[in-house]
Amino acid sequence: MTVARSLLLFVVAALAEIGGAWLVWQGVREQRGLLWVGAGIIALGLYGFVATLQPDANFGRILAA
């Protein structure tokens, strides 16, 4: 169960990080508005929260690779 949980958390974290950055980019660079920027900030905050749930201490290094 730990491996499945780790894999799920990796997927959720990656989606939150990439999606959050994309939403902020769209909101600022493509002038889509503060709603997009706010959604991006929430997604990036979710990424930070999901990272704390990961049982592996090297989560950040593994995700970056």
C-alpha positions in Angstrom: 0.0 0.0 0.0 2.9 2.4 0.7 4.2 2.2 -2.9 0.7 2.8 -4.3 0.3 5.8 -2.0 3.7 7.2 -2.9 2.9 6.9 -6.6 -0.5 8.6 -6.2 1.1 11.4 -4.2 3.8 11.9 -6.8 1.1 12.2 -9.5 -1.0 14.6 -7.5 2.0 16.7 -6.5 3.3 16.9 -10.1 -0.2 17.9 -11.4 -0.5 20.6 -8.7 2.9 22.0 -9.3 2.7 22.1 -13.1 -0.9 23.1 -13.1 -0.4 25.9 -10.6 2.6 27.3 -12.5 0.6 27.2 -15.7 -2.4 28.9 -14.2 -0.3 31.7 -12.8 1.4 32.0 -16.2 -1.9 32.3 -18.0 -3.3 34.8 -15.5 -0.3 37.1 -15.7 1.3 36.7 -19.1 -1.9 35.9 -21.1 -3.9 38.5 -19.1 -6.7 36.0 -18.1 -7.3 37.7 -14.8 -6.8 37.4 -11.1 -9.1 34.3 -10.9 -6.5 32.3 -12.9 -3.7 33.6 -10.7 -5.6 32.8 -7.5 -6.4 29.3 -8.8 -2.7 28.9 -9.5 -1.7 30.0 -6.0 -4.1 27.5 -4.5 -2.8 24.7 -6.7 0.8 25.6 -5.7 -0.3 25.6 -2.0 -1.9 22.2 -2.5 1.5 21.0 -3.9 3.2 22.1 -0.7 0.6 20.3 1.4 0.8 17.0 -0.7 4.6 17.1 -0.3 4.2 16.8 3.4 2.1 13.7 3.1 4.8 11.8 1.2 6.4 9.2 3.5 9.8 9.3 1.6 12.2 11.9 3.0 13.7 12.4 -0.4 10.4 13.3 -2.1 11.6 16.7 -3.5 14.7 15.3 -5.0 12.9 12.4 -6.6 10.2 14.6 -8.0 12.8 17.1 -9.4 14.6 14.2 -11.2 
